[in-house]
Amino acid sequence: MKKTKIAAVALASLMSVSAMAGCTKTPGATTGTAASGETSGAAPAQVKEFSAFFAVPATTEINKDNEIQKIITEKIGAKCNETWLAGQQASEAVGVFIASGEYPDFINGGDAMKALYEAGALIAWDDYIDKYPNIKEFFSDYEWSQFRQSDGKIYWMNPFENIYGADKTTTQNGEAFWIQARVLEWAKYPKIETLDDYFKVLEEYNAANPTTHDGKKNIPYTMLCEDWRYFCLENAPQFLDGYPNDGSCMVDVNTKKIMDYNTTPTAKRYFKKLNEEYQKGVVDTGAFTQTYDEYISKLSTGVVLGMCDQWWDFAYTVNDVFKTQDTEKYGYNYIPLGLTIDKGMENQWYTSGGTLNVSSGIAITKDCKDVEGAFKFINDLLSQEIHDLRFWGVKDVDYKVDENGLYYRTEEQRKNAADPNYKTKHLCTYSYFPQWSGTSRDGKNAMMPAEQPSEFKDSLPEPVKKVFEAYGANTYIDILGSVNKAGPWYPMYSYSNNMKTDTAGGTAWTKMGECKHAWLPKVVMAKDFDKTWDEYMKAYAACKPEDFVAEMQQELDKRIAAYEAATKK
Amino acid sequence: MASNTIKPEDLQAHKKVKFLDEAKRQPFLLISSALLLIYGIIFYYIPVIGWITAFQDYKPAKGFFGSQWIGLEKFKKLFENKTFYLAFRNTLAMGVINLVFHFVTAIAFALLLNEVRIFIAKKFIQTVSYMPHFLSWIIVTAIVREVLSADGIVNEFLMNVCGNETAIDFFAVKGYFWWIVAFTNVWKETGWNAIIYLAAITAIDPSLYEAADMDGASRFQKMWYITLPSLRPTIMILLLINIGNVLNAGFELQYILGNDVISDVSKILDVFILDWGISQFDFSLGTAAGIFKSVIALILVCLGNFIAKKTGDERLF
């Protein structure tokens, strides 16, 4: 009896101790094993293991025994275990890291990088960049300088949208009003320039063809408004007015002044149009309550004829589903349209030359035990051999090389590349580590399969090819017909994304967001549009948007001055 | 012991001896209560030190000692924020609705279950009813979302049996949200909450029921005049404990099921703290809101206790 009691006490205390121990450990914050100080030479005997957290939901989470990851690890002697955002917002997740004070080796905190810097969580890059040629080469000195923080040092690099050699961009990676190829084919490829044209085609098509191939009812137009993804609803007015994606404001190119796109006549006309279409039943009634997952699964069934969104937000998932389910032939793939509010205006939906968003990127944290190793890891991932492995895959397995040295894929290989199972067990892109688009260092191929001209053309579904022929286009970008007038300050969102409530402008920015989240659904659904719009404008004015505009103006002036100083030299 | 006469000067020594005696006989109780005490100090008292950040412009890089003291500025910022009041109202409303439903359904369920004569049926119902308690809230939100979706079971029923023409979007109507939350809580927790009442019912002296039988009381009368009054102390204590939790009206349900259309009624204090505190890295503001919640909870508990004292009921302190 007594013995069991003692055992019970021991067990209880053991449990409480282990419960406490469990508390001190943050999941995902296990640090790398940091094998040796070795930075050069062939694969070291012991594999270095790093950890990384990316404040975005994973598009693909690879398996532990992923095949290409293994090959890369063998070649460079290091690997990285990636953790992704799940069920949280980026800033919440980063806030939790900061509050706990423990970090993984690599971190990409999305728009919360400044907060990580301010919390003293990051390693400065200045002493390392010159040692790693592939990293150094990634940006020009002026570009690197834009990453400098208030103490004059560099703490992260943006991994995306950087072009090596000749630009081979084929896809509108950014925003557009998208329309299914089947609608365009049915309407005999008309010229669609304005919002009115767009909805007219959608309505007419839906009246004539109310269902998909398997009898599901079409949804002529939907919009995603969940959380930060509500840009699909709210920022179209800037594009409709012919401005590029500064994201949070428009910049008058002549006067160099910040303008608010939320209150323009164009904004009112855009929302009025949505309101009309909503009352007609053209706009999806479930649009405002759908989650991102629901939105993606809606698009994947092919029922949605059109929406406003950014390519990366839907296409990677949705197009892959069309490919694997073999529904591409019904013309469900989306074509971008460069709409403006009135006819005959120039549009800037697409901005060429890559977009440098200095507000976010990949950083190395103070908890990383082997900083040199971490830099070497990034450097190695950017070497051509590894870059090809990441994005093209294994030669002869994932792609073939013709007699001229050009890479191409067979139909089966393309299907594999779109197959979720194949992606998790075979492909390893280290998708949030730095990567190139544009031309490969061999001068022939593209860095990314999607940008290989022959590969791009061959992989297009039949209905999309027909659209391209009808409009005389070679790429998605040709269809948009955008002009490029973005100034050196572009994109302004790289500043506003970092704004927090610690400044008057940031407080206004947060309140404006809250206000728009609450009011835009009301505005679109309102029975009496004009009255609701006036109420919305009143509530919006109470958020003091002028404070936000003033702070953005300061940043704009600063950027222009910095650019002038840099170009004078 | 009774034969000994105790002198006042011996009393002290005697007490000491008695305590040691007692202690020797129950080391297990002492150790386990000591563990509980340590647990309480570590997890409930030490974290309160963090409250000082509410009076600072707290920056994690500078820590407690390096951050600037700003007095009540964060509280001012909090009370100037309109969304805060909205969130407070919603939290209070959902908290009160949940509290009322919690008690009414758990007690009613316990009383009814107690009247079930067939032992196996009783056990079966009890097990089935408390199972949902073990589901995580994330799973429950997914179930609720599915059940109430356009092609979910509720809309199927309404359209096929009740003759509704179109599906109702339950998450787009402000009037429904609080009741969806309340009902989900009832579904998940009623069986579990009833357990304590069922236990209390078994402790009621059977002779009371036998006497009532002799007097010819019906089953309903026995329930009303014996079972329910006997449960009164249990009910009062649980009520007092739960009043303090009114502002903890849940988090996952509102966070996940809320959307822009109904944010006026779905946003609760914990979501507000997430939006304006953690997401903005304004930990001070979040802490200030947390302190506010604790103060309100303390006031509610004291008030409840005071009323219980006045009416002569069972109370906490």
Boltz contact constraints between the chains, C-beta under 6 A:
constraints:
  - contact:
      token1: [A, 5]
      token2: [B, 28]
      max_distance: 6.0
  - contact:
      token1: [A, 9]
      token2: [B, 31]
      max_distance: 6.0
  - contact:
      token1: [A, 16]
      token2: [B, 35]
      max_distance: 6.0
  - contact:
      token1: [A, 91]
      token2: [B, 279]
      max_distance: 6.0
  - contact:
      token1: [A, 92]
      token2: [B, 278]
      max_distance: 6.0
  - contact:
      token1: [A, 92]
      token2: [B, 279]
      max_distance: 6.0
  - contact:
      token1: [A, 95]
      token2: [B, 278]
      max_distance: 6.0
  - contact:
      token1: [A, 95]
      token2: [B, 281]
      max_distance: 6.0
  - contact:
      token1: [A, 98]
      token2: [B, 60]
      max_distance: 6.0
  - contact:
      token1: [A, 115]
      token2: [B, 281]
      max_distance: 6.0
  - contact:
      token1: [A, 119]
      token2: [B, 60]
      max_distance: 6.0
  - contact:
      token1: [A, 119]
      token2: [B, 61]
      max_distance: 6.0
  - contact:
      token1: [A, 120]
      token2: [B, 61]
      max_distance: 6.0
  - contact:
      token1: [A, 225]
      token2: [B, 260]
      max_distance: 6.0
  - contact:
      token1: [A, 288]
      token2: [B, 260]
      max_distance: 6.0
  - contact:
      token1: [A, 288]
      token2: [B, 261]
      max_distance: 6.0
  - contact:
      token1: [A, 289]
      token2: [B, 171]
      max_distance: 6.0
  - contact:
      token1: [A, 289]
      token2: [B, 172]
      max_distance: 6.0
  - contact:
      token1: [A, 289]
      token2: [B, 259]
      max_distance: 6.0
  - contact:
      token1: [A, 500]
      token2: [B, 280]
      max_distance: 6.0
  - contact:
      token1: [A, 501]
      token2: [B, 280]
      max_distance: 6.0
  - contact:
      token1: [A, 501]
      token2: [B, 282]
      max_distance: 6.0
  - contact:
      token1: [A, 517]
      token2: [B, 260]
      max_distance: 6.0
  - contact:
      token1: [A, 518]
      token2: [B, 263]
      max_distance: 6.0
  - contact:
      token1: [A, 521]
      token2: [B, 260]
      max_distance: 6.0
  - contact:
      token1: [A, 521]
      token2: [B, 261]
      max_distance: 6.0
